[in-house]
Amino acid sequence: MREVSIGEGFGRVNLIGEHLDYNGGHVLPLQIKNKIICEIIKNENNNFISIDSDKYNDSLMVKKLERRNDWTDFIIGSCLFFEKRFSISVNNISIYIKSSLPLGIGLSSSAAITVSTLKSLSNYFHKNMTDEELINLAFEVENDFVGVGGGVMDQFVSVLGNHNEALFLNTLNKNYELIPIFPDYEFLIIDSNTQRILSDSEFNKKKELCLTAAKKMKIQNLCTKSKINENDIKLLSIDELNVCKHVIEENLRVVEAAKYLRKNKAKEFGKLMTESHVSLSQYYGVSTDNLNKLVDLSNSFGALGSKLTGAGFGGAIVTLVKKELVEELKKYILAGYPDAKFI
């Protein structure tokens, strides 16, 4: 039997702090149990790399490590960057991807598949990487090969997070703290059943607005500011002002949310979640009618707070609800939004 090298990467739900990881802000994601497993075995038949996934029926034979503009780019990019990192040739392997993580709904399937592939390659070729090296290499694959200009949050929590503690991360200096989540409440993820593909969305346009706004205000990152002053308002366009308002105020919300989590103050935490969603909808412009409806339904049921999770443009929300009310909430949601799925 041929030896199998295995790597796994977990998804995440971001409890609060959307669009801050590329603005030098604080984020508060939670690693979830859904994951992607990458298995690699030696390919005896040819010099190609074969890629198979339980999510897709077709089998891909890769001759060159170059972009294809589909989901396999995360795997191909991982192989290419691993080659460069260790000065080896990645070929003669078969890659099998198994996933319990929904793709394209804002739960960081891209980071999970990249991390799992890099871990499996590391095991297969007997190359050691520290957690920091793994995080940085996975980040480079997504940004420099795939072209999704996000921050380092997703890779960070996939590698260093766990299912019982939220990861409070300062994305500017990489300092982090693991904080236990509320024992009597659940962060329920609700899929709107509207998929998004991040690299094809408005994501990079939003990031560019942040960069141009920071440049006009002569600062490195938007999250170095704690408020927008009169001079800033004169400098910025309406679109730049809106993204700044969300980013700066959201960063303050995350710091407050971490305090409430440490003190087990679920009600106050939930209030900040809903404030975050309103800001993402009104100022950052990344929510949708479906996401807004799910947030409204959850909160009208009696959830402490709800918000979209991930970049937006479709995907899922996360809501904070008493554990004993989870099943009732699910029925309530399905009555008002039959297409909803629960993660």
Backbone torsions as a table, in degrees:
resi	resn	phi	psi	omega
1	MET	NA	133.7	-179.9
2	ARG	-72.5	142.1	-179.7
3	GLU	-69.2	136.2	179.9
4	VAL	-108.2	128.1	174.3
5	SER	-101.2	129.5	-173.1
6	ILE	-121.0	139.2	171.7
7	GLY	-136.7	146.0	178.8
8	GLU	-130.6	145.8	177.7
9	GLY	-133.9	131.4	-175.8
10	PHE	-93.3	150.1	171.8
11	GLY	-80.4	-179.8	179.6
12	ARG	-149.6	156.5	168.7
13	VAL	-117.4	129.9	179.2
14	ASN	-89.6	115.8	-175.0
15	LEU	-72.5	-33.8	175.8
16	ILE	-170.0	149.8	178.3
17	GLY	109.6	42.4	-179.0
18	GLU	-75.3	139.8	176.2
19	HIS	65.1	27.8	178.0
20	LEU	-104.8	-20.0	-172.3
21	ASP	-71.2	-19.0	173.9
22	TYR	-102.4	11.3	176.6
23	ASN	-119.9	14.9	177.4
24	GLY	71.2	28.3	-176.6
25	GLY	-103.7	-171.4	177.4
26	HIS	-97.4	146.2	178.2
27	VAL	-135.6	161.0	-177.4
28	LEU	-140.1	71.0	178.6
29	PRO	-86.9	161.8	176.9
30	LEU	-127.8	124.3	176.0
31	GLN	-67.0	136.3	179.3
32	ILE	-107.7	168.3	-174.8
33	LYS	-76.4	-23.9	178.0
34	ASN	-64.9	136.6	-173.4
35	LYS	-148.6	170.7	173.7
36	ILE	-117.9	131.6	178.5
37	ILE	-110.5	129.9	176.3
38	CYS	-111.4	124.0	177.1
39	GLU	-114.1	133.4	178.8
40	ILE	-124.1	130.7	172.8
41	ILE	-128.6	161.4	178.4
42	LYS	-69.4	136.8	178.3
43	ASN	-99.5	109.1	-174.9
44	GLU	-81.1	-15.5	-166.7
45	ASN	-90.9	-27.0	-176.5
46	ASN	-156.9	-179.2	-179.2
47	ASN	-95.1	10.1	-177.7
48	PHE	-88.0	173.3	167.8
49	ILE	-108.1	123.8	175.8
50	SER	-101.1	140.6	-179.3
51	ILE	-126.6	125.3	176.3
52	ASP	-129.4	150.2	178.6
53	SER	-140.9	145.0	177.0
54	ASP	-73.4	-7.6	177.7
55	LYS	-88.9	-18.3	-176.5
56	TYR	-131.1	150.9	-176.6
57	ASN	-86.8	-24.7	-174.2
58	ASP	-83.9	156.1	176.6
59	SER	-112.2	132.1	-175.2
60	LEU	-107.9	134.2	174.4
61	MET	-109.0	116.5	-175.3
62	VAL	-101.3	119.5	177.6
63	LYS	-96.2	-36.5	179.5
64	LYS	-124.3	140.9	178.9
65	LEU	-84.6	80.3	179.5
66	GLU	-138.6	161.2	-174.4
67	ARG	-64.0	142.2	175.2
68	ARG	-117.1	-6.6	-179.0
69	ASN	62.9	40.7	171.4
70	ASP	-145.9	-170.2	-173.2
71	TRP	-61.8	-24.3	-178.5
72	THR	-71.0	-12.8	179.9
73	ASP	-59.4	-32.9	179.6
74	PHE	-66.0	-35.4	178.7
75	ILE	-76.9	-47.2	179.8
76	ILE	-61.3	-44.3	177.8
77	GLY	-61.9	-38.1	177.9
78	SER	-63.0	-42.8	178.0
79	CYS	-62.8	-44.5	-178.5
80	LEU	-64.1	-47.6	-177.8
81	PHE	-70.8	-31.1	175.7
82	PHE	-66.9	-40.9	175.9
83	GLU	-55.7	-50.5	-177.6
84	LYS	-65.7	-40.1	-176.6
85	ARG	-63.8	-38.5	-174.8
86	PHE	-112.2	5.7	178.2
87	SER	52.7	50.5	177.8
88	ILE	-128.8	170.2	177.6
89	SER	-104.3	121.9	179.1
90	VAL	-97.7	103.6	176.2
91	ASN	-157.7	-176.7	-179.5
92	ASN	54.1	37.1	177.8
93	ILE	-130.3	153.1	172.5
94	SER	-113.5	128.5	-177.1
95	ILE	-111.6	127.3	178.1
96	TYR	-118.9	127.1	-179.3
97	ILE	-109.3	125.2	175.4
98	LYS	-119.1	134.1	-173.6
99	SER	-137.3	132.5	167.1
100	SER	-107.0	8.1	-176.5
101	LEU	-104.0	120.4	177.2
102	PRO	-59.1	140.3	-176.9
103	LEU	-93.1	140.1	169.6
104	GLY	70.7	28.8	179.3
105	ILE	-121.7	12.8	176.0
106	GLY	94.5	20.0	-179.9
107	LEU	-110.2	18.7	173.5
108	SER	65.8	43.9	175.0
109	SER	-64.6	-29.3	-179.7
110	SER	-65.2	-45.6	177.7
111	ALA	-66.9	-37.7	-178.5
112	ALA	-64.1	-42.7	-179.0
113	ILE	-70.8	-34.5	178.7
114	THR	-69.0	-47.1	179.3
115	VAL	-62.2	-44.4	-178.6
116	SER	-64.6	-39.4	179.4
117	THR	-66.3	-44.6	179.4
118	LEU	-64.6	-38.4	177.2
119	LYS	-63.5	-43.9	-179.2
120	SER	-66.3	-41.3	176.1
121	LEU	-61.5	-41.4	179.2
122	SER	-61.3	-41.6	178.5
123	ASN	-69.3	-41.6	-176.6
124	TYR	-65.2	-44.6	-177.0
125	PHE	-93.5	4.6	177.0
126	HIS	56.8	47.8	176.3
127	LYS	-113.7	131.4	-177.8
128	ASN	-92.5	135.2	172.9
129	MET	-128.7	137.8	172.4
130	THR	-72.3	165.4	176.6
131	ASP	-57.4	-40.7	-179.7
132	GLU	-64.6	-42.2	178.9
133	GLU	-64.3	-40.8	178.9
134	LEU	-63.3	-45.8	179.2
135	ILE	-60.1	-47.0	-177.1
136	ASN	-66.5	-40.1	-179.2
137	LEU	-67.9	-40.9	177.4
138	ALA	-63.8	-38.3	177.3
139	PHE	-63.1	-44.0	179.9
140	GLU	-63.0	-39.5	179.2
141	VAL	-58.9	-49.0	-177.5
142	GLU	-66.6	-41.7	-174.8
143	ASN	-83.2	-44.7	-171.3
144	ASP	-92.8	-20.7	179.2
145	PHE	-107.0	-55.1	-177.8
146	VAL	-73.8	-36.4	176.4
147	GLY	94.4	20.2	174.6
148	VAL	-95.7	112.7	-170.3
149	GLY	-85.3	54.6	-180.0
150	GLY	-88.4	-172.6	176.7
151	GLY	-99.3	-161.6	-171.4
152	VAL	-99.1	3.0	-175.2
153	MET	-57.6	-49.0	-171.9
154	ASP	-64.0	-44.1	178.9
155	GLN	-65.8	-38.4	-178.0
156	PHE	-61.2	-50.2	-175.7
157	VAL	-74.5	-29.1	177.0
158	SER	-64.1	-34.9	-177.3
159	VAL	-89.9	-43.6	-169.8
160	LEU	-109.9	-5.2	179.6
161	GLY	-83.1	179.3	171.6
162	ASN	-149.6	175.1	-171.1
163	HIS	-81.0	-11.3	-173.9
164	ASN	-112.0	-5.9	-178.1
165	GLU	-134.8	132.6	173.6
166	ALA	-75.9	148.6	-178.0
167	LEU	-103.6	107.6	179.0
168	PHE	-89.0	106.6	-170.0
169	LEU	-119.2	129.7	168.8
170	ASN	-89.3	106.7	-173.2
171	THR	-72.5	-12.7	-179.3
172	LEU	-79.0	-46.5	-177.8
173	ASN	-110.5	-0.5	176.9
174	LYS	69.7	11.8	172.8
175	ASN	-70.3	140.1	-178.9
176	TYR	-145.1	161.4	179.5
177	GLU	-141.9	137.1	175.8
178	LEU	-97.7	122.2	-175.0
179	ILE	-118.7	125.1	179.4
180	PRO	-57.5	139.7	179.3
181	ILE	-81.7	169.0	-175.4
182	PHE	-62.7	126.3	-175.8
183	PRO	-69.9	-27.7	-174.6
184	ASP	-101.6	2.1	-176.8
185	TYR	-126.2	159.5	177.9
186	GLU	-123.9	139.6	170.4
187	PHE	-90.2	98.2	-176.8
188	LEU	-90.1	129.5	178.9
189	ILE	-97.1	127.2	-179.0
190	ILE	-120.2	118.0	-179.3
191	ASP	-84.9	127.2	179.1
192	SER	-75.6	-7.5	-179.7
193	ASN	65.9	27.2	172.8
194	THR	-123.6	104.6	-173.6
195	GLN	-74.9	150.8	174.7
196	ARG	-130.2	148.3	174.0
197	ILE	-115.2	111.0	-166.3
198	LEU	-60.9	-43.1	-176.0
199	SER	-69.4	-16.6	179.2
200	ASP	-99.0	4.8	-174.4
201	SER	-97.1	-166.2	178.2
202	GLU	-85.8	7.6	-172.7
203	PHE	-53.3	-53.6	-176.1
204	ASN	-65.4	-28.0	176.6
205	LYS	-67.1	-38.9	178.1
206	LYS	-64.8	-42.1	179.2
207	LYS	-62.4	-39.4	-180.0
208	GLU	-64.4	-38.5	176.0
209	LEU	-60.2	-40.8	178.6
210	CYS	-63.5	-42.2	-178.4
211	LEU	-66.4	-43.4	-179.4
212	THR	-68.4	-36.2	178.0
213	ALA	-65.1	-44.1	178.7
214	ALA	-61.3	-41.4	-179.9
215	LYS	-63.3	-42.9	179.1
216	LYS	-62.5	-35.6	-178.5
217	MET	-89.1	1.6	177.4
218	LYS	59.2	44.6	174.7
219	ILE	-127.8	157.2	-177.9
220	GLN	-76.8	-44.2	-178.7
221	ASN	-136.0	143.1	-178.4
222	LEU	-60.6	-32.1	-174.8
223	CYS	-76.2	0.5	171.9
224	THR	-75.2	-15.7	178.3
225	LYS	-93.7	150.0	177.0
226	SER	-109.5	-10.7	176.1
227	LYS	-161.5	161.6	177.6
228	ILE	-98.4	126.5	-178.9
229	ASN	-100.5	177.9	-175.9
230	GLU	-61.7	-37.8	179.7
231	ASN	-65.9	-38.4	177.3
232	ASP	-60.1	-42.7	-178.6
233	ILE	-60.4	-35.9	179.1
234	LYS	-71.3	-32.1	-175.7
235	LEU	-77.6	-33.3	-166.2
236	LEU	-96.4	150.0	170.7
237	SER	-74.3	168.9	179.4
238	ILE	-59.7	-45.1	-179.8
239	ASP	-63.7	-41.5	178.8
240	GLU	-66.1	-40.3	179.5
241	LEU	-62.9	-40.5	-179.7
242	ASN	-64.8	-45.6	-179.9
243	VAL	-66.9	-35.8	177.6
244	CYS	-63.5	-42.7	-179.7
245	LYS	-59.0	-44.8	178.4
246	HIS	-64.7	-51.8	-173.3
247	VAL	-60.2	-48.3	-175.9
248	ILE	-66.7	-44.9	-179.3
249	GLU	-72.7	-33.6	178.7
250	GLU	-65.1	-38.4	178.9
251	ASN	-60.9	-41.3	176.9
252	LEU	-65.3	-37.2	178.7
253	ARG	-63.2	-40.4	-178.4
254	VAL	-63.0	-43.4	179.4
255	VAL	-61.8	-41.5	176.6
256	GLU	-65.5	-42.0	-178.7
257	ALA	-60.8	-40.3	178.2
258	ALA	-61.9	-38.2	177.3
259	LYS	-63.7	-43.6	-179.7
260	TYR	-66.7	-35.1	178.6
261	LEU	-66.0	-42.8	178.3
262	ARG	-61.7	-35.1	-176.2
263	LYS	-92.6	4.2	178.9
264	ASN	60.8	39.1	179.4
265	LYS	-101.5	84.6	-173.3
266	ALA	-69.1	-38.7	-177.4
267	LYS	-61.2	-45.9	-179.6
268	GLU	-66.9	-37.4	178.1
269	PHE	-62.4	-46.0	-179.2
270	GLY	-61.4	-37.6	178.4
271	LYS	-60.3	-40.6	179.1
272	LEU	-67.4	-33.8	177.5
273	MET	-60.4	-47.0	-179.6
274	THR	-66.8	-38.6	176.1
275	GLU	-60.6	-38.2	177.6
276	SER	-61.7	-44.0	-178.9
277	HIS	-64.8	-42.5	179.0
278	VAL	-59.2	-42.6	179.2
279	SER	-65.3	-41.8	178.6
280	LEU	-63.9	-33.4	-179.6
281	SER	-78.9	-49.6	-172.4
282	GLN	-81.1	-39.1	-173.2
283	TYR	-102.7	-44.4	-177.6
284	TYR	-85.2	-21.1	172.9
285	GLY	67.7	38.7	-177.4
286	VAL	-118.4	4.2	177.3
287	SER	-88.0	174.3	178.0
288	THR	-134.6	168.4	177.9
289	ASP	-59.8	-38.8	-179.4
290	ASN	-66.0	-43.2	178.4
291	LEU	-65.2	-42.2	178.3
292	ASN	-61.1	-39.1	-179.7
293	LYS	-65.3	-42.5	179.2
294	LEU	-65.0	-39.0	176.7
295	VAL	-63.3	-45.6	-179.6
296	ASP	-63.8	-42.1	178.9
297	LEU	-62.5	-45.8	-179.0
298	SER	-61.8	-45.6	-177.8
299	ASN	-71.1	-34.7	178.3
300	SER	-68.8	-27.3	175.5
301	PHE	-68.1	-35.2	-178.5
302	GLY	130.0	13.2	173.2
303	ALA	-63.9	151.5	-178.5
304	LEU	-73.4	-23.6	179.8
305	GLY	177.9	156.9	-177.6
306	SER	-151.4	154.0	179.3
307	LYS	-162.0	158.3	170.3
308	LEU	-66.8	153.1	177.5
309	THR	-124.2	140.7	-174.6
310	GLY	91.0	-159.8	-173.6
311	ALA	-76.4	-20.0	-176.8
312	GLY	97.1	-151.9	-177.9
313	PHE	62.0	33.7	-172.5
314	GLY	110.0	-171.3	177.4
315	GLY	96.9	-133.3	-168.5
316	ALA	-126.8	164.1	169.8
317	ILE	-117.1	166.3	172.1
318	VAL	-126.1	137.6	-178.5
319	THR	-131.3	145.9	-178.1
320	LEU	-103.7	116.8	-173.1
321	VAL	-142.2	150.8	175.6
322	LYS	-56.4	139.0	-176.1
323	LYS	-59.1	-38.6	-177.6
324	GLU	-73.9	-8.6	-179.8
325	LEU	-103.6	0.6	-174.1
326	VAL	-59.2	-47.3	-176.8
327	GLU	-67.8	-36.2	176.1
328	GLU	-65.2	-39.7	178.3
329	LEU	-62.7	-41.7	179.2
330	LYS	-58.8	-44.1	179.0
331	LYS	-64.0	-40.0	-179.9
332	TYR	-64.4	-43.1	179.6
333	ILE	-63.2	-46.4	-177.4
334	LEU	-64.4	-30.1	178.1
335	ALA	-67.7	-33.2	-178.2
336	GLY	-99.9	-16.1	-177.7
337	TYR	-149.0	81.3	-172.0
338	PRO	-61.0	-22.5	-176.8
339	ASP	-84.4	-2.3	-176.9
340	ALA	-64.5	146.8	173.7
341	LYS	-127.0	150.3	-177.2
342	PHE	-115.2	131.0	-174.8
343	ILE	-97.3	NA	NA
